[in-house]
Every structure is written in C-alpha cells, then in structure tokens.
C-alpha cells in the first residue's frame, strides 16, 4: 500500500486485519488522548530522516535535519507548499 487508501472490488475501504491489530496494541499502551506537538513523535522523525537521507548522513548525525508531522494526504502537501513559498 502507498499513498491514498485501499479499496476492494466493491469500492469499499475495509479496515485491514493488520490495522486492527496495530490499533489494539496502541490502545493497550496508550497513556493520554492529547495531541502530539507539531514535531510529532521524536523516534518517528529520526526514522524518517534516516530513511530519506541515509543512516550515515551528516545532516542527520549533526542534527541539522528537522521533521514535522502533518495531516495525511493533501494536508501534508499544503503544509509543504506553504513552507516552500
């Protein structure tokens, strides 16, 4: 799966078994219902930077890269567009 949503032959968007399993695990470990900050989860940000630039990239290791989480789909594209302006 990639960008967008998965639809079956009937045009429905079923909740995949793996998603249900992940949701159950999150509920079990959940400590709060508050929103994340704009930076999001620090571990996720670092993992994304390493994926994009490579684990040994200077920009990552010298902490010059910055990651912000955004709303899914077109919301993230809008944030990127505003940033580029």
C-alpha positions as CSV (number, residue, x, y, z in Angstrom):
1,X,0.0,0.0,0.0
2,X,1.1,3.5,-0.6
3,X,-0.3,7.0,-0.7
4,X,-4.0,7.1,-0.5
5,X,-6.5,4.4,0.6
6,X,-7.1,0.8,-0.2
7,X,-10.4,-0.1,-1.8
8,X,-11.7,-3.6,-2.5
9,X,-13.5,-4.8,-5.7
10,X,-16.8,-3.4,-4.3
11,X,-15.3,0.1,-3.8
12,X,-15.3,-0.3,0.0
13,X,-12.5,0.7,2.3
14,X,-12.2,-2.2,4.7
15,X,-10.1,-2.0,7.9
16,X,-7.3,-4.4,7.3
17,X,-6.6,-7.0,10.0
18,X,-3.1,-5.6,10.4
19,X,-4.5,-2.1,11.1
20,X,-6.9,-3.6,13.7
21,X,-4.0,-5.4,15.4
22,X,-1.9,-2.2,15.5
23,X,-4.9,-0.2,16.9
24,X,-5.4,-2.8,19.6
25,X,-1.7,-2.6,20.6
26,X,-1.8,1.2,20.7
27,X,-4.9,1.2,22.9
28,X,-3.2,-1.1,25.3
29,X,-0.2,1.1,25.7
30,X,-2.0,4.5,25.4
31,X,-1.4,6.9,28.3
32,X,-3.1,10.0,27.0
33,X,-5.6,11.3,24.5
34,X,-3.8,14.6,23.9
35,X,-2.5,15.6,20.5
36,X,1.2,15.3,19.6
37,X,3.2,18.5,19.2
38,X,3.9,19.7,15.6
39,X,7.2,17.9,15.8
40,X,5.3,14.6,16.3
41,X,7.0,11.6,17.8
42,X,10.8,12.1,18.0
43,X,11.6,8.5,17.2
44,X,9.4,8.6,14.1
45,X,11.1,11.8,12.9
46,X,14.6,10.4,13.3
47,X,13.5,7.2,11.5
48,X,12.1,9.3,8.6
49,X,15.3,11.3,8.3
50,X,17.4,8.2,8.2
51,X,15.1,6.7,5.6
52,X,15.3,9.8,3.4
53,X,18.9,10.8,3.8
54,X,20.6,7.5,4.9
55,X,21.7,6.4,8.4
56,X,25.2,7.8,8.0
57,X,24.1,11.2,6.5
58,X,25.9,14.2,8.1
59,X,22.6,16.2,8.1
60,X,21.1,13.6,10.3
61,X,24.1,12.9,12.6
62,X,24.8,16.6,13.1
63,X,21.1,17.2,13.9
64,X,20.7,19.7,11.1
65,X,17.6,18.0,9.7
66,X,14.1,18.8,11.1
67,X,11.0,16.8,10.8
68,X,7.4,17.8,11.3
69,X,4.4,15.6,11.1
70,X,1.4,16.9,9.2
71,X,-2.2,15.8,8.4
72,X,-2.4,13.0,6.0
73,X,-2.9,13.2,2.2
74,X,-3.4,16.7,0.8
75,X,-3.0,18.3,4.2
76,X,0.7,17.4,4.2
77,X,1.1,18.7,0.6
78,X,-0.5,22.0,1.6
79,X,2.0,22.4,4.6
80,X,4.9,21.6,2.2
81,X,3.6,24.1,-0.3
82,X,3.3,26.8,2.3
83,X,6.8,26.1,3.5
84,X,8.3,26.3,0.0
85,X,6.7,29.7,-0.6
